[in-house]
Amino acid sequence: MPHKDYLSAFKKSFIMGNEKSSASGKDKSQGVSIHKEMRNATNPAYLKLLDTEDLRDEFLVETLFSEDSIHAVYTLHDRMIIMGVRPMASSIELPALEEWTKAAFFLERRECGIINTGGAGTVEVDGKKFELAKKECLYIGKGSRQVIFSSSKANEPADFYINSCPAHQEYPATKASLSDANQVNLGQALNSNERTIYQYIHEAGIQSCQLVMGLTSFKGNSIWNTFPPHTHMRRMEVYCYFDVPENQLIMHFMGEPEETRHLVIRNKQAVISPEWSIHAGVGTQPYSFIWGMAGENKAFTDMDAVAIDHLK
């Protein structure tokens, strides 16, 4: 069999077990569009077979926000659900997504973290309202039955970015601003990676069952994130890049340290990082990004550093 045909057949055998399923529809009770997509977990051997389109289909969440819509992606890497909610004409109630959760309400057995990446808005949790400005965070614990999203101004809508994972213990809904976050300064201007990490949901901050979440912003003209890179087999991670200027982009690097790949990412797009993959990126201009993790522990420092001279 010619090499090309063999590779095609081998790739097909992997794809049969790794196809993503998608569906979209209209929730007529709210008049809100809900776009849903499920993606299976992947392995390093499969990564080697992917072309650019395949790579983007597997790991990139290209659309997170659209008018009066919920966009949701369920990845089987630690069963994380990634969502973007943009309410404009009216408020949007978080649906149960029962085909995934098999629950009466979304947070029956889950928890979630929300960071606003747009205009001012409100999240109402079982009747209690939380005002969220841009870059502010809200954690909502297991057992919260009703979550409603609203924008303060329809022409300046809030963009609520959400990470959700399974939970077995209840913690109270808690809001935090940048000034409340634990701030960690890393990098240096010489290496173009001088940045501040704002830890919101973590061991010494907002308490959760297993979710860890925060954001990173850059100083001066620094543009490299999470570099030198690392992996952490005990947790998967999701990045959401935002504040990427128009006509600019991010080069996001992933894969095993000796078998790296890249994705071209633009404003308000997310990328799924498997447990075995590095996750680092560089922008053509400074930007911000949200990181969220779920898995075996909440130890932010539990990571396996990768020396620069080991990257290929």
Phi and psi restraints in degrees (value plus and minus 20) as a CYANA .aco file:
   2 PRO   PHI     -77.0   -37.0
   2 PRO   PSI     130.5   170.5
   3 HIS   PHI     -74.7   -34.7
   3 HIS   PSI     -64.0   -24.0
   4 LYS   PHI     -82.3   -42.3
   4 LYS   PSI     -61.5   -21.5
   5 ASP   PHI     -88.5   -48.5
   5 ASP   PSI     -58.1   -18.1
   6 TYR   PHI     -83.0   -43.0
   6 TYR   PSI     -64.2   -24.2
   7 LEU   PHI     -82.9   -42.9
   7 LEU   PSI     -59.7   -19.7
   8 SER   PHI     -83.6   -43.6
   8 SER   PSI     -63.8   -23.8
   9 ALA   PHI     -85.7   -45.7
   9 ALA   PSI     -60.7   -20.7
  10 PHE   PHI     -84.4   -44.4
  10 PHE   PSI     -62.8   -22.8
  11 LYS   PHI     -83.0   -43.0
  11 LYS   PSI     -60.9   -20.9
  12 LYS   PHI     -81.4   -41.4
  12 LYS   PSI     -57.8   -17.8
  13 SER   PHI     -84.2   -44.2
  13 SER   PSI     -54.8   -14.8
  14 PHE   PHI     -93.0   -53.0
  14 PHE   PSI     -64.7   -24.7
  15 ILE   PHI     -82.1   -42.1
  15 ILE   PSI     -52.8   -12.8
  16 MET   PHI     -77.8   -37.8
  16 MET   PSI     -48.8    -8.8
  17 GLY   PHI    -121.8   -81.8
  17 GLY   PSI     -19.3    20.7
  18 ASN   PHI    -148.3  -108.3
  18 ASN   PSI      -7.3    32.7
  19 GLU   PHI     -84.0   -44.0
  19 GLU   PSI     122.0   162.0
  20 LYS   PHI    -113.1   -73.1
  20 LYS   PSI     126.0   166.0
  21 SER   PHI    -128.1   -88.1
  21 SER   PSI     124.4   164.4
  22 SER   PHI    -158.8  -118.8
  22 SER   PSI     134.4   174.4
  23 ALA   PHI    -178.1  -138.1
  23 ALA   PSI     128.2   168.2
  24 SER   PHI    -158.6  -118.6
  24 SER   PSI     132.8   172.8
  25 GLY   PHI    -183.2  -143.2
  25 GLY   PSI    -197.2  -157.2
  26 LYS   PHI    -135.9   -95.9
  26 LYS   PSI     101.7   141.7
  27 ASP   PHI    -102.4   -62.4
  27 ASP   PSI      81.0   121.0
  28 LYS   PHI     -89.2   -49.2
  28 LYS   PSI     -41.9    -1.9
  29 SER   PHI     -91.1   -51.1
  29 SER   PSI     -44.2    -4.2
  30 GLN   PHI    -133.3   -93.3
  30 GLN   PSI     -36.9     3.1
  31 GLY   PHI      49.0    89.0
  31 GLY   PSI      12.3    52.3
  32 VAL   PHI    -138.4   -98.4
  32 VAL   PSI     115.6   155.6
  33 SER   PHI    -101.2   -61.2
  33 SER   PSI     112.0   152.0
  34 ILE   PHI    -141.2  -101.2
  34 ILE   PSI      96.6   136.6
  35 HIS   PHI    -126.2   -86.2
  35 HIS   PSI     101.4   141.4
  36 LYS   PHI    -142.8  -102.8
  36 LYS   PSI     123.1   163.1
  37 GLU   PHI    -170.7  -130.7
  37 GLU   PSI     113.1   153.1
  38 MET   PHI    -132.1   -92.1
  38 MET   PSI     117.9   157.9
  39 ARG   PHI    -147.4  -107.4
  39 ARG   PSI     112.7   152.7
  40 ASN   PHI     -94.7   -54.7
  40 ASN   PSI     141.6   181.6
  41 ALA   PHI     -89.4   -49.4
  41 ALA   PSI     134.0   174.0
  42 THR   PHI    -143.5  -103.5
  42 THR   PSI     145.5   185.5
  43 ASN   PHI    -148.2  -108.2
  43 ASN   PSI     141.5   181.5
  44 PRO   PHI     -80.4   -40.4
  44 PRO   PSI     -55.3   -15.3
  45 ALA   PHI     -83.1   -43.1
  45 ALA   PSI     -59.2   -19.2
  46 TYR   PHI     -84.4   -44.4
  46 TYR   PSI     -56.9   -16.9
  47 LEU   PHI     -76.2   -36.2
  47 LEU   PSI     -55.8   -15.8
  48 LYS   PHI     -85.5   -45.5
  48 LYS   PSI     -37.8     2.2
  49 LEU   PHI    -114.3   -74.3
  49 LEU   PSI     -25.2    14.8
  50 LEU   PHI    -108.7   -68.7
  50 LEU   PSI     116.4   156.4
  51 ASP   PHI    -108.9   -68.9
  51 ASP   PSI    -195.3  -155.3
  52 THR   PHI     -79.0   -39.0
  52 THR   PSI     -66.1   -26.1
  53 GLU   PHI     -83.8   -43.8
  53 GLU   PSI     -63.2   -23.2
  54 ASP   PHI     -81.7   -41.7
  54 ASP   PSI     -63.9   -23.9
  55 LEU   PHI     -80.1   -40.1
  55 LEU   PSI     -63.7   -23.7
  56 ARG   PHI     -87.0   -47.0
  56 ARG   PSI     -59.5   -19.5
  57 ASP   PHI     -82.9   -42.9
  57 ASP   PSI     -56.3   -16.3
  58 GLU   PHI     -98.3   -58.3
  58 GLU   PSI     -61.0   -21.0
  59 PHE   PHI    -138.5   -98.5
  59 PHE   PSI     -40.0     0.0
  60 LEU   PHI    -115.0   -75.0
  60 LEU   PSI     113.2   153.2
  61 VAL   PHI    -120.9   -80.9
  61 VAL   PSI      78.9   118.9
  62 GLU   PHI     -97.7   -57.7
  62 GLU   PSI     -55.0   -15.0
  63 THR   PHI    -141.9  -101.9
  63 THR   PSI      98.5   138.5
  64 LEU   PHI    -129.6   -89.6
  64 LEU   PSI     -49.8    -9.8
  65 PHE   PHI    -153.1  -113.1
  65 PHE   PSI     113.3   153.3
  66 SER   PHI    -172.2  -132.2
  66 SER   PSI     145.2   185.2
  67 GLU   PHI     -77.2   -37.2
  67 GLU   PSI     107.2   147.2
  68 ASP   PHI      28.2    68.2
  68 ASP   PSI      29.8    69.8
  69 SER   PHI    -158.2  -118.2
  69 SER   PSI     137.0   177.0
  70 ILE   PHI    -137.0   -97.0
  70 ILE   PSI     107.4   147.4
  71 HIS   PHI    -132.2   -92.2
  71 HIS   PSI     105.5   145.5
  72 ALA   PHI    -152.9  -112.9
  72 ALA   PSI     112.3   152.3
  73 VAL   PHI    -145.3  -105.3
  73 VAL   PSI     105.5   145.5
  74 TYR   PHI    -124.9   -84.9
  74 TYR   PSI      93.0   133.0
  75 THR   PHI    -122.3   -82.3
  75 THR   PSI     118.9   158.9
  76 LEU   PHI     -99.1   -59.1
  76 LEU   PSI     -19.8    20.2
  77 HIS   PHI     -91.0   -51.0
  77 HIS   PSI      83.7   123.7
  78 ASP   PHI      36.0    76.0
  78 ASP   PSI       1.2    41.2
  79 ARG   PHI      34.2    74.2
  79 ARG   PSI      18.6    58.6
  80 MET   PHI     -98.0   -58.0
  80 MET   PSI     117.6   157.6
  81 ILE   PHI    -130.9   -90.9
  81 ILE   PSI     107.6   147.6
  82 ILE   PHI    -128.8   -88.8
  82 ILE   PSI     109.0   149.0
  83 MET   PHI    -157.9  -117.9
  83 MET   PSI     131.2   171.2
  84 GLY   PHI    -148.8  -108.8
  84 GLY   PSI     111.1   151.1
  85 VAL   PHI    -146.6  -106.6
  85 VAL   PSI     104.9   144.9
  86 ARG   PHI    -146.3  -106.3
  86 ARG   PSI      74.2   114.2
  87 PRO   PHI    -102.5   -62.5
  87 PRO   PSI     115.2   155.2
  88 MET   PHI    -150.6  -110.6
  88 MET   PSI     -90.8   -50.8
  89 ALA   PHI     -88.0   -48.0
  89 ALA   PSI     -51.8   -11.8
  90 SER   PHI    -174.6  -134.6
  90 SER   PSI     156.6   196.6
  91 SER   PHI     -92.2   -52.2
  91 SER   PSI     138.3   178.3
  92 ILE   PHI    -145.7  -105.7
  92 ILE   PSI     105.4   145.4
  93 GLU   PHI    -112.9   -72.9
  93 GLU   PSI     115.8   155.8
  94 LEU   PHI     -87.2   -47.2
  94 LEU   PSI      99.1   139.1
  95 PRO   PHI     -98.8   -58.8
  95 PRO   PSI     145.6   185.6
  96 ALA   PHI     -90.4   -50.4
  96 ALA   PSI     -44.8    -4.8
  97 LEU   PHI      27.6    67.6
  97 LEU   PSI      31.6    71.6
  98 GLU   PHI     -83.9   -43.9
  98 GLU   PSI     -42.7    -2.7
  99 GLU   PHI     -85.7   -45.7
  99 GLU   PSI     -41.9    -1.9
 100 TRP   PHI    -118.5   -78.5
 100 TRP   PSI     -67.2   -27.2
 101 THR   PHI    -104.9   -64.9
 101 THR   PSI     -44.0    -4.0
 102 LYS   PHI      31.4    71.4
 102 LYS   PSI      22.7    62.7
 103 ALA   PHI    -152.9  -112.9
 103 ALA   PSI     139.1   179.1
 104 ALA   PHI     -91.8   -51.8
 104 ALA   PSI     -48.6    -8.6
 105 PHE   PHI    -166.3  -126.3
 105 PHE   PSI     136.5   176.5
 106 PHE   PHI     -78.4   -38.4
 106 PHE   PSI     -61.0   -21.0
 107 LEU   PHI    -117.0   -77.0
 107 LEU   PSI       2.7    42.7
 108 GLU   PHI     -80.7   -40.7
 108 GLU   PSI     -60.3   -20.3
 109 ARG   PHI    -150.2  -110.2
 109 ARG   PSI       2.7    42.7
 110 ARG   PHI    -153.2  -113.2
 110 ARG   PSI     146.5   186.5
 111 GLU   PHI    -149.0  -109.0
 111 GLU   PSI     145.1   185.1
 112 CYS   PHI    -170.9  -130.9
 112 CYS   PSI     136.0   176.0
 113 GLY   PHI    -139.5   -99.5
 113 GLY   PSI     121.0   161.0
 114 ILE   PHI    -146.9  -106.9
 114 ILE   PSI     110.9   150.9
 115 ILE   PHI    -147.4  -107.4
 115 ILE   PSI     108.6   148.6
 116 ASN   PHI    -102.6   -62.6
 116 ASN   PSI     105.8   145.8
 117 THR   PHI    -130.9   -90.9
 117 THR   PSI      -9.7    30.3
 118 GLY   PHI    -150.3  -110.3
 118 GLY   PSI    -163.2  -123.2
 119 GLY   PHI     -92.5   -52.5
 119 GLY   PSI     154.5   194.5
 120 ALA   PHI     -82.8   -42.8
 120 ALA   PSI     126.5   166.5
 121 GLY   PHI    -176.7  -136.7
 121 GLY   PSI    -199.5  -159.5
 122 THR   PHI    -151.7  -111.7
 122 THR   PSI     118.7   158.7
 123 VAL   PHI    -138.5   -98.5
 123 VAL   PSI     100.6   140.6
 124 GLU   PHI    -122.6   -82.6
 124 GLU   PSI     103.5   143.5
 125 VAL   PHI    -136.8   -96.8
 125 VAL   PSI      88.4   128.4
 126 ASP   PHI      27.9    67.9
 126 ASP   PSI      25.5    65.5
 127 GLY   PHI      71.2   111.2
 127 GLY   PSI     -32.0     8.0
 128 LYS   PHI    -118.6   -78.6
 128 LYS   PSI     108.0   148.0
 129 LYS   PHI    -117.9   -77.9
 129 LYS   PSI     116.9   156.9
 130 PHE   PHI    -142.7  -102.7
 130 PHE   PSI     100.3   140.3
 131 GLU   PHI    -102.8   -62.8
 131 GLU   PSI     109.6   149.6
 132 LEU   PHI    -143.4  -103.4
 132 LEU   PSI      95.0   135.0
 133 ALA   PHI    -104.6   -64.6
 133 ALA   PSI     154.0   194.0
 134 LYS   PHI     -78.3   -38.3
 134 LYS   PSI     115.2   155.2
 135 LYS   PHI      55.3    95.3
 135 LYS   PSI     -16.6    23.4
 136 GLU   PHI    -105.6   -65.6
 136 GLU   PSI     135.6   175.6
 137 CYS   PHI    -141.6  -101.6
 137 CYS   PSI     125.3   165.3
 138 LEU   PHI    -153.2  -113.2
 138 LEU   PSI     107.2   147.2
 139 TYR   PHI    -119.3   -79.3
 139 TYR   PSI     117.3   157.3
 140 ILE   PHI    -147.2  -107.2
 140 ILE   PSI     105.3   145.3
 141 GLY   PHI    -109.9   -69.9
 141 GLY   PSI     150.4   190.4
 142 LYS   PHI     -73.6   -33.6
 142 LYS   PSI     117.9   157.9
 143 GLY   PHI      79.6   119.6
 143 GLY   PSI     -32.8     7.2
 144 SER   PHI     -90.9   -50.9
 144 SER   PSI     106.4   146.4
 145 ARG   PHI    -110.7   -70.7
 145 ARG   PSI     -60.0   -20.0
 146 GLN   PHI    -146.6  -106.6
 146 GLN   PSI     106.1   146.1
 147 VAL   PHI    -148.0  -108.0
 147 VAL   PSI     103.8   143.8
 148 ILE   PHI    -145.3  -105.3
 148 ILE   PSI     110.7   150.7
 149 PHE   PHI    -127.1   -87.1
 149 PHE   PSI     117.4   157.4
 150 SER   PHI    -161.9  -121.9
 150 SER   PSI     131.2   171.2
 151 SER   PHI    -121.4   -81.4
 151 SER   PSI     124.2   164.2
 152 SER   PHI     -89.9   -49.9
 152 SER   PSI     -56.0   -16.0
 153 LYS   PHI    -153.5  -113.5
 153 LYS   PSI     106.9   146.9
 154 ALA   PHI     -83.7   -43.7
 154 ALA   PSI     -50.6   -10.6
 155 ASN   PHI    -105.0   -65.0
 155 ASN   PSI     -24.1    15.9
 156 GLU   PHI    -154.6  -114.6
 156 GLU   PSI      46.3    86.3
 157 PRO   PHI     -87.8   -47.8
 157 PRO   PSI     129.9   169.9
 158 ALA   PHI     -92.9   -52.9
 158 ALA   PSI     126.2   166.2
 159 ASP   PHI    -139.3   -99.3
 159 ASP   PSI      79.4   119.4
 160 PHE   PHI    -108.4   -68.4
 160 PHE   PSI      93.8   133.8
 161 TYR   PHI    -116.7   -76.7
 161 TYR   PSI     111.8   151.8
 162 ILE   PHI    -148.9  -108.9
 162 ILE   PSI     115.8   155.8
 163 ASN   PHI    -138.3   -98.3
 163 ASN   PSI     113.0   153.0
 164 SER   PHI    -156.5  -116.5
 164 SER   PSI     119.4   159.4
 165 CYS   PHI    -160.9  -120.9
 165 CYS   PSI     144.3   184.3
 166 PRO   PHI     -81.1   -41.1
 166 PRO   PSI     130.7   170.7
 167 ALA   PHI    -162.8  -122.8
 167 ALA   PSI     127.5   167.5
 168 HIS   PHI    -140.3  -100.3
 168 HIS   PSI     -17.5    22.5
 169 GLN   PHI    -159.4  -119.4
 169 GLN   PSI     125.2   165.2
 170 GLU   PHI    -110.6   -70.6
 170 GLU   PSI     117.9   157.9
 171 TYR   PHI    -153.4  -113.4
 171 TYR   PSI     130.2   170.2
 172 PRO   PHI     -93.2   -53.2
 172 PRO   PSI     132.7   172.7
 173 ALA   PHI     -82.8   -42.8
 173 ALA   PSI     111.5   151.5
 174 THR   PHI    -161.5  -121.5
 174 THR   PSI     112.0   152.0
 175 LYS   PHI    -122.7   -82.7
 175 LYS   PSI     129.5   169.5
 176 ALA   PHI    -166.3  -126.3
 176 ALA   PSI     123.1   163.1
 177 SER   PHI    -123.2   -83.2
 177 SER   PSI     153.1   193.1
 178 LEU   PHI     -75.8   -35.8
 178 LEU   PSI     -57.0   -17.0
 179 SER   PHI     -88.3   -48.3
 179 SER   PSI     -40.3    -0.3
 180 ASP   PHI    -106.3   -66.3
 180 ASP   PSI     -39.5     0.5
 181 ALA   PHI     -92.8   -52.8
 181 ALA   PSI     132.1   172.1
 182 ASN   PHI     -96.5   -56.5
 182 ASN   PSI     101.8   141.8
 183 GLN   PHI    -122.0   -82.0
 183 GLN   PSI     109.6   149.6
 184 VAL   PHI    -142.9  -102.9
 184 VAL   PSI     100.5   140.5
 185 ASN   PHI    -116.8   -76.8
 185 ASN   PSI     106.3   146.3
 186 LEU   PHI    -152.8  -112.8
 186 LEU   PSI     142.3   182.3
 187 GLY   PHI      59.7    99.7
 187 GLY   PSI    -197.6  -157.6
 188 GLN   PHI    -170.8  -130.8
 188 GLN   PSI     134.6   174.6
 189 ALA   PHI     -80.4   -40.4
 189 ALA   PSI     -54.2   -14.2
 190 LEU   PHI     -76.4   -36.4
 190 LEU   PSI     -56.4   -16.4
 191 ASN   PHI    -118.6   -78.6
 191 ASN   PSI     -10.2    29.8
 192 SER   PHI      36.6    76.6
 192 SER   PSI       9.8    49.8
 193 ASN   PHI    -152.0  -112.0
 193 ASN   PSI      10.3    50.3
 194 GLU   PHI     -96.4   -56.4
 194 GLU   PSI      99.4   139.4
 195 ARG   PHI    -172.5  -132.5
 195 ARG   PSI     141.9   181.9
 196 THR   PHI    -138.4   -98.4
 196 THR   PSI     106.3   146.3
 197 ILE   PHI    -117.0   -77.0
 197 ILE   PSI     104.9   144.9
 198 TYR   PHI    -124.2   -84.2
 198 TYR   PSI      86.6   126.6
 199 GLN   PHI    -110.4   -70.4
 199 GLN   PSI      94.4   134.4
 200 TYR   PHI    -116.2   -76.2
 200 TYR   PSI     -85.6   -45.6
 201 ILE   PHI    -121.7   -81.7
 201 ILE   PSI      86.0   126.0
 202 HIS   PHI    -184.2  -144.2
 202 HIS   PSI    -199.7  -159.7
 203 GLU   PHI     -76.3   -36.3
 203 GLU   PSI     -59.0   -19.0
 204 ALA   PHI    -125.4   -85.4
 204 ALA   PSI      -6.8    33.2
 205 GLY   PHI    -143.7  -103.7
 205 GLY   PSI    -153.3  -113.3
 206 ILE   PHI     -82.1   -42.1
 206 ILE   PSI     107.6   147.6
 207 GLN   PHI    -102.2   -62.2
 207 GLN   PSI     122.8   162.8
 208 SER   PHI    -165.1  -125.1
 208 SER   PSI     153.9   193.9
 209 CYS   PHI     -95.8   -55.8
 209 CYS   PSI     -76.1   -36.1
 210 GLN   PHI    -162.8  -122.8
 210 GLN   PSI     -29.3    10.7
 211 LEU   PHI     -93.9   -53.9
 211 LEU   PSI     117.5   157.5
 212 VAL   PHI    -146.7  -106.7
 212 VAL   PSI     113.6   153.6
 213 MET   PHI    -176.9  -136.9
 213 MET   PSI     126.6   166.6
 214 GLY   PHI    -195.6  -155.6
 214 GLY   PSI    -186.1  -146.1
 215 LEU   PHI    -163.2  -123.2
 215 LEU   PSI     144.0   184.0
 216 THR   PHI    -149.7  -109.7
 216 THR   PSI     115.0   155.0
 217 SER   PHI    -146.7  -106.7
 217 SER   PSI     138.6   178.6
 218 PHE   PHI    -126.4   -86.4
 218 PHE   PSI     137.3   177.3
 219 LYS   PHI    -127.3   -87.3
 219 LYS   PSI     120.4   160.4
 220 GLY   PHI      39.1    79.1
 220 GLY   PSI    -150.2  -110.2
 221 ASN   PHI    -124.7   -84.7
 221 ASN   PSI      -0.1    39.9
 222 SER   PHI     -86.3   -46.3
 222 SER   PSI     125.6   165.6
 223 ILE   PHI    -158.9  -118.9
 223 ILE   PSI     -26.9    13.1
 224 TRP   PHI    -114.1   -74.1
 224 TRP   PSI     110.9   150.9
 225 ASN   PHI    -132.2   -92.2
 225 ASN   PSI     127.5   167.5
 226 THR   PHI      28.9    68.9
 226 THR   PSI      26.1    66.1
 227 PHE   PHI    -153.2  -113.2
 227 PHE   PSI     107.6   147.6
 228 PRO   PHI     -80.9   -40.9
 228 PRO   PSI     131.2   171.2
 229 PRO   PHI    -104.2   -64.2
 229 PRO   PSI     158.6   198.6
 230 HIS   PHI    -174.4  -134.4
 230 HIS   PSI     151.7   191.7
 231 THR   PHI    -146.7  -106.7
 231 THR   PSI     145.2   185.2
 232 HIS   PHI    -170.0  -130.0
 232 HIS   PSI      83.6   123.6
 233 MET   PHI     -85.7   -45.7
 233 MET   PSI     -34.6     5.4
 234 ARG   PHI    -108.4   -68.4
 234 ARG   PSI     -26.5    13.5
 235 ARG   PHI    -169.7  -129.7
 235 ARG   PSI     123.6   163.6
 236 MET   PHI    -108.7   -68.7
 236 MET   PSI     149.9   189.9
 237 GLU   PHI    -165.8  -125.8
 237 GLU   PSI     129.6   169.6
 238 VAL   PHI    -146.8  -106.8
 238 VAL   PSI     114.7   154.7
 239 TYR   PHI    -127.7   -87.7
 239 TYR   PSI     121.9   161.9
 240 CYS   PHI    -145.5  -105.5
 240 CYS   PSI      93.7   133.7
 241 TYR   PHI    -108.1   -68.1
 241 TYR   PSI     113.5   153.5
 242 PHE   PHI    -166.6  -126.6
 242 PHE   PSI     156.7   196.7
 243 ASP   PHI      36.5    76.5
 243 ASP   PSI       9.8    49.8
 244 VAL   PHI    -105.5   -65.5
 244 VAL   PSI      96.3   136.3
 245 PRO   PHI     -79.3   -39.3
 245 PRO   PSI     134.7   174.7
 246 GLU   PHI     -77.8   -37.8
 246 GLU   PSI     119.6   159.6
 247 ASN   PHI      48.2    88.2
 247 ASN   PSI      -3.6    36.4
 248 GLN   PHI    -135.3   -95.3
 248 GLN   PSI     151.8   191.8
 249 LEU   PHI    -173.2  -133.2
 249 LEU   PSI     150.2   190.2
 250 ILE   PHI    -136.3   -96.3
 250 ILE   PSI     116.6   156.6
 251 MET   PHI    -120.7   -80.7
 251 MET   PSI      88.1   128.1
 252 HIS   PHI    -119.7   -79.7
 252 HIS   PSI     111.5   151.5
 253 PHE   PHI    -128.6   -88.6
 253 PHE   PSI     118.0   158.0
 254 MET   PHI    -167.3  -127.3
 254 MET   PSI    -198.3  -158.3
 255 GLY   PHI      81.3   121.3
 255 GLY   PSI     156.6   196.6
 256 GLU   PHI     -86.4   -46.4
 256 GLU   PSI     131.3   171.3
 257 PRO   PHI     -74.7   -34.7
 257 PRO   PSI     -52.9   -12.9
 258 GLU   PHI    -114.7   -74.7
 258 GLU   PSI     -14.8    25.2
 259 GLU   PHI    -167.6  -127.6
 259 GLU   PSI      42.4    82.4
 260 THR   PHI    -101.3   -61.3
 260 THR   PSI     134.6   174.6
 261 ARG   PHI    -153.9  -113.9
 261 ARG   PSI     149.8   189.8
 262 HIS   PHI    -155.4  -115.4
 262 HIS   PSI     136.1   176.1
 263 LEU   PHI    -149.1  -109.1
 263 LEU   PSI     116.9   156.9
 264 VAL   PHI    -107.7   -67.7
 264 VAL   PSI     102.2   142.2
 265 ILE   PHI    -146.1  -106.1
 265 ILE   PSI     122.9   162.9
 266 ARG   PHI    -139.5   -99.5
 266 ARG   PSI    -196.0  -156.0
 267 ASN   PHI     -77.8   -37.8
 267 ASN   PSI     116.0   156.0
 268 LYS   PHI      36.5    76.5
 268 LYS   PSI      26.1    66.1
 269 GLN   PHI    -140.9  -100.9
 269 GLN   PSI     133.4   173.4
 270 ALA   PHI    -140.1  -100.1
 270 ALA   PSI     137.0   177.0
 271 VAL   PHI    -154.7  -114.7
 271 VAL   PSI     114.0   154.0
 272 ILE   PHI    -107.7   -67.7
 272 ILE   PSI     108.0   148.0
 273 SER   PHI    -134.8   -94.8
 273 SER   PSI      89.2   129.2
 274 PRO   PHI     -82.7   -42.7
 274 PRO   PSI     144.4   184.4
 275 GLU   PHI     -79.4   -39.4
 275 GLU   PSI     -49.5    -9.5
 276 TRP   PHI    -111.8   -71.8
 276 TRP   PSI     -19.1    20.9
 277 SER   PHI    -124.0   -84.0
 277 SER   PSI     125.4   165.4
 278 ILE   PHI     -90.8   -50.8
 278 ILE   PSI     145.8   185.8
 279 HIS   PHI    -171.1  -131.1
 279 HIS   PSI      85.0   125.0
 280 ALA   PHI    -170.9  -130.9
 280 ALA   PSI     140.2   180.2
 281 GLY   PHI    -179.6  -139.6
 281 GLY   PSI     146.9   186.9
 282 VAL   PHI    -161.7  -121.7
 282 VAL   PSI     119.3   159.3
 283 GLY   PHI    -129.6   -89.6
 283 GLY   PSI     139.8   179.8
 284 THR   PHI     -97.3   -57.3
 284 THR   PSI     -35.2     4.8
 285 GLN   PHI    -167.9  -127.9
 285 GLN   PSI     143.1   183.1
 286 PRO   PHI     -78.2   -38.2
 286 PRO   PSI     134.0   174.0
 287 TYR   PHI    -177.3  -137.3
 287 TYR   PSI    -196.0  -156.0
 288 SER   PHI    -149.0  -109.0
 288 SER   PSI     139.7   179.7
 289 PHE   PHI    -170.6  -130.6
 289 PHE   PSI     129.0   169.0
 290 ILE   PHI    -121.3   -81.3
 290 ILE   PSI     115.2   155.2
 291 TRP   PHI    -137.0   -97.0
 291 TRP   PSI     120.1   160.1
 292 GLY   PHI    -159.9  -119.9
 292 GLY   PSI     119.8   159.8
 293 MET   PHI    -154.0  -114.0
 293 MET   PSI     131.3   171.3
 294 ALA   PHI    -168.5  -128.5
 294 ALA   PSI     128.6   168.6
 295 GLY   PHI     140.3   180.3
 295 GLY   PSI    -156.1  -116.1
 296 GLU   PHI     -99.9   -59.9
 296 GLU   PSI     -48.4    -8.4
 297 ASN   PHI    -168.9  -128.9
 297 ASN   PSI     156.3   196.3
 298 LYS   PHI    -133.9   -93.9
 298 LYS   PSI      -6.5    33.5
 299 ALA   PHI     -96.0   -56.0
 299 ALA   PSI      85.9   125.9
 300 PHE   PHI     -78.0   -38.0
 300 PHE   PSI     -54.5   -14.5
 301 THR   PHI    -104.8   -64.8
 301 THR   PSI     -19.8    20.2
 302 ASP   PHI     -98.5   -58.5
 302 ASP   PSI      66.5   106.5
 303 MET   PHI    -166.0  -126.0
 303 MET   PSI     134.0   174.0
 304 ASP   PHI    -127.2   -87.2
 304 ASP   PSI      85.7   125.7
 305 ALA   PHI     -85.5   -45.5
 305 ALA   PSI     126.3   166.3
 306 VAL   PHI    -136.1   -96.1
 306 VAL   PSI     100.7   140.7
 307 ALA   PHI     -88.2   -48.2
 307 ALA   PSI     123.9   163.9
 308 ILE   PHI     -78.7   -38.7
 308 ILE   PSI     -56.1   -16.1
 309 ASP   PHI     -95.4   -55.4
 309 ASP   PSI     -22.4    17.6
 310 HIS   PHI    -113.7   -73.7
 310 HIS   PSI     -31.6     8.4
 311 LEU   PHI     -94.8   -54.8
 311 LEU   PSI     120.9   160.9
